[in-house]
Amino acid sequence: MADVPDPPERSLPARAWSLIAVPLGAIVLSLAVGAIVMILAEGLVTGRYDLTLPISAYRSLVLGAAGSGGALVSTVVQATPLVLTGLAVGICFKAGLFNIGAQGQFLMGALTAGAVGASLAHSGPLVAVTVALVAAAVVGALYGAIPGFLKAFTGAHEVVTTIMLNYIAIFTIAFLVAGPLRARGASFARTPDVGDAALPIIIGRDGHIGLLIALAAVPLAYWLLWRTTLGFEIRTVGANPEAARYAGMRPRRLIVMVMTLGGLLAGLAGAGEILGRAGFMPAAFTTNVGFDAITVALLGRAHPVGILLAGLLFGAMRAGANQMQIVAGVPSEMIDVLQGVILLFLAADIVVRRVFRLRTGRVGVSELQTVTRSYGEQASR
């Protein structure tokens, strides 16, 4: 029998297109759905269906995100925590883990940064900033290690444990900030100002040094996943834990390590928000950064560069939301609608493929398989 020739290796542009085709399609379809929602909502309220409203809204959104130097800085600042938490979720995806607890890890990092920063408020910037960032990263890592340990040694699914830990983080913050950590004389429950622990501003009005931390994390994550033996083991465990175990790898150790790394990145993101922007930790710190990170990681196909681009896109949406509301009269909550629809089309990628007649197959381990995998599967032994 004649030998069957190996399938030809695809070119770099073809492989790149196979990665970005569905995310780009999801973005385009979400903008179309958003336009329909805007027109219908305006018609129901005023009785007039303005077909030009989406154009005005999207134009003002772009100008608010990139229409000036200050707008660009605001976009990057908004994107910084999304990139770090997106990496926290994306690296776990590569190991076949769904780290839905980035929200809790983010909050615990923020709490630690606020508490440590306040205690070192007069210790000098070098000491205060360094210690506060390291402490936040360590606490975030430990908070990520808890579900990792439970997954590795008891089989408890990380989705269940991280959701519970998210709530524990919320109520821990409420108790500590309203109690022993509360600033004296404050009109509402919050920690004292971080003082010298505030991150230095390096660009614009609020472009703090945390931007560089997020930017540095992207190539480091790429190097870890694709240029180290540990990264190869992480991706192997995510693709087939049984084969990894047969090859002499230790999935339990890798699960704990990856979840710990995810917590570290999310903790740094939380620290950046407190030390770089707020200046103190409030008892009611309302944010969806940890949950938005899931969409960022999925949109970026769990690739560090893709996560960076997705984080910048979502940061631009956040930065331009106010101008969209002021100029076009479209509520800023429309951004949440757009992000939710993007996630919907990413999950139902067959719709995107049929609409745009895409024939690209999946590359590598599908992140959505990790999201939709039943809780009983892939429990560590």
N, C-alpha and C positions, 0 to 999 in steps of 0.2 A: 504494500500500500504506500502510495506516495505520502511524503511528509506534508502535514498541514502547515502552511506558513503562519508565522506569528502575525497577529494584527499589527498594522503599522502604528507606530507611536505618534500620538497627536502633537501638533506644534504647540509652542507656548501660547500664542494667541487663542488657539482653540481651547486649551485647558483653562485659560483665564476667562474666556467667554462662558465655559461650562460652569464656572464658579459664580459669575456675577449676573448671568442672564435672569435667573428667577428673582433675586433681590431687586434688580432694576425693574423688572416687570411688576413686582409687588408695589414698588414706589409709584410707578406710573398709574397703576390701577387705583391705588389709594388716593392719589390726587384727583382722579376722575370721580371717585365716590365722594370725596370731600366737596368737590364742586357741586355735585347733585344735592348733597345735604345743605350746602349754603343756600342754593337757589330755592329749595323747597322750604327751608326754615324761614327765609326772608318773605316768601310768598304767604306762608301761614300767618305771619305776624302782621304784615302790611297789606296783604292782598295784591301785591305787585311782584311779579317774578322777573327779577333782573338777571338776564343771562350774562351780563358783564361783571357781575359781582365777584365770581371766582378769579377773574383776571386781575381785578383791583386788589383782592385779598392776597393772592399769591405774589403780586408785584410788591406790595407793601411788606410782605413777609420777607422777601429777598432783600429789599432795601434795609429793613430793620436788622437783618443778619449780616449783611455784607456791604451796605451802602456807604460806609465810612470806616475810618481806622478804629474808632471807638466801637462800632458795631462788630467789626471783625474780632476785636479783643473780647467783647462780650460773648461772641459765639464760642471762642476757644475756652473761655472760663466756664461756660455752661457745659461744654463737651468734656472737660477734664475729669469730673467724677464719673461720667458715663463711660469713658474709655477705660479707666481703672477697674470699675465694677464689671464692665463688659469683658475685660480680660479675666476677671475672677470667675465669671460664669463660663467663658469660652474655653479656658484651660481645663475646667472640670468636664465640659462636654467632650473634649478630646480623650478623656479617661473614661467616658461612658457614664458620667455622673451629672445629675441635674442639680446644680447648686442654686436652689431658689432662695437660700438663706443669705444671699449677698446683702439684702436689706438689713437684716439683723447685724451682720458683721460690719456693715457700713455705720450703723447707729452706735454700736459698741466702740468702734474706732473714734467716732465723733465725740462720744461721752468721755472717753479716756483723754483725748486731745484737749477737750474743754477743762477737765479736772486738773490734769497735769500742767497744762498751760497756765491756768489760773494760779496754781501753787508756785510756779516759776516765773510769775509775771514781772519780777524785778531782778532776775538772775542774769540778765544779759541775753541778747538775741541768739548768739551762737549756742549757748548751753540750752536755753529755753526751747528754741525751735527744734534742735536735734533730739533732745530728750522727749519732747512731746510727740514728735513724729515716730520715733522708735517705739515709745510706749503704745501708741495707737496701733502701729503695725503688729506688735506682739500680742496685744489683746484681741485684735481682729483675727490673727492667726490661730490663737487658742480657741476662739469662738467657732472658727471654721473646723478646727481639729475635732471638736466634740461630735458632730454628725459623721465625720470621717471615721472616727474610732468606732462609733456605734454601727456604722455600715460594715466596717471591716470585720468586727469581732462578734457582732450579734445578728447581722443581716438586716437590721432596721433600715428601712428605705430612707434615703437622704431627703426626699421630698417631705415626708411626714415630719422628720425630726427638725429640719430647717424651718419649716413653717411654724412649729411650736417655739423654736428658739427665736424667731422673729418677734413673736408676741412677748416672750420673756424679756427681750431687749427693750421693747417699748415700755413695759411696766417697770423695769429696773431703772430706766432713765427717769421716768415720772417720779418714782420714789426717791431716788438719790438727789435729783436736782431740786425737787420741792422740799427735801429734807436737809440732810447734812451738807450738801454741796451748794445750797442756795446762797446767792449773794445778799449780804446785809443791805437793807434799804431799797432793794430792787422792787419796782412796781409790779413785776410778775416773776414767776419762778424761773430762775436762770442761774448759771454759774457766774462768778466774777469775770471781768474782762481778762483775756489771755495776756495782755500787755506785751512784754518782750517776746513772747512766743508767737506773735503774729507773723505770718509768712511775709517776707520782703516782697514789695511790688517791683516788678522788673519791666513792665510795659503798660502803658495806658493808665487808667484810673484804678483798675482792680485786677490787672493781670499779674497774679502772684507767682512765686517760684514753683508752686505746685504744678504749673503747666509743664515745666521741664521734667518733673518727676513722671507725669503721665506719658510724655513724649519718649522718655528713656525706657519706660516699661514696655513699649511696643517692640523695639528690636531685641530687648532682653527676652521677652516671651517667645519671639520667633527663634532666637538662638537656642533657647531651652528646648522647644518642641521639635525643631528640625536639624539641630546641629550637635546635639548631645545624646549620649546613650540613655540618659534618664528620659529625655523626650521621646525617644524611640520606644522605650518601655511603656510610657504613658499612653502613646497612641496604639500600641499593641494590645494593652489591657483593655482600652476602649473598644477596639475592634473585635477581640476574641479573648476573653479572660482565661478560658480553658487552654487555648494554645499558648498563651503567655505563661501560664503555670507549668505547662509541659516543657516549655523552653527554659525553665529555671528561674523565671521572674517571680516576684512576690507581690501579687495583687493587693494583699492586705496593706502592706507597707506603702505601696503606691497610692492607694485610696486615701489613707490618712495624710500622706504628704501632699497630694494634690488639693484636697480640701483645705489643708492648712495654708497652702500657698494662695488659694482663692480668698481665704479670710484675710490674709495679710494685705493683699491688693485692695480689697474692699475697705479694710480698716484705714489704709492710707487715704483712700478717697474720702472717707468720713472726716479724717483729720484735716484734709485740705479745705473742706467746706467750713469748718469751724475756725481754723487758724488763718485761713486765707480770705474768708468772706464775712462770716457772722461776727467773729470776735468773742463769742461766748456760746455756751450750750444751753438752749432753752429746754424746759421740761417737756413741752409739746413741740417736737421737731418734726414737722410735717414734710415729708419728701417721698417721692416714688422712685428715687434714683436706683435703688436695688432691684426694683421690678422692671424699670425701663431697661436695665442692663440685660435682661433676658432677651428682649427684642433686639437690642444692639448686637448681642452675641449671635443671634440667629440671622440677623440681616447681614452681619459680617462673616457668616459661614464659619464662625469660631476660629477664624484666621486673624492673627494680630493686626495685620494691615487692614483687613476688612473691618475689624472692630474699630480701628482708628477712624476710618472713613464714615462708618455708621454713627459713631459717637459725634463726629463733626456735623453730620446731617441733623441729628437730633438736637445737638447744641444750637445749630442755626435756627431750627424751628422754635426752640425756647427763647432764643435771643430776639427773634423777629416777631414773636407773638403779640407783644404790647403794641407795636406799631401797626400790625394788622388790625388790631381791635380799634385803635384810635382813628386810623385813616379809612379803613373799609367798614368799620362797624361790626366786624365778625368777632365774636367772643374768643378770647385766648384759649378757651377750652377746646376749640376746634383742633388744636395741636394734639390733644389727647385722642380725639377721634381719628385723626390721620395716623397716629402711631398704632392705635388699636387695629385699624384696618390693615396696616402693613403687616402686623403680626398675624392677622387672620389669613391674608393671602400667602404668607410664608408657610403657615400650617397647611393650607389647602393649595399647595403648589401645583397640583394637577390643573387647577383653574387657570393659573398663570401660564402654564405650558400650553394649554389648549387655546387660550385667547391669542397668544403670540406665536403659536405653532412652533414651540421650542422642542427640539429633539435631543437636547443635551441630557446626558445621564448624570446621576449623582457621582460626585468625586469623593473618595475616602469614606469615612464614617459619617453617616448622616446625623446631624445634631437633632433633627426631629425624631429620629428613632429613639434617642435618649429621652426626649421629652415624653413620648407616647408609650415608652416601654412599660409594661405592667410592673407593679411594685415587687412582685415576687421574683422577677427575672434578675439574673446577674447579681444575686445576693452573694457576697463573698463567703468563702468557706474557710 
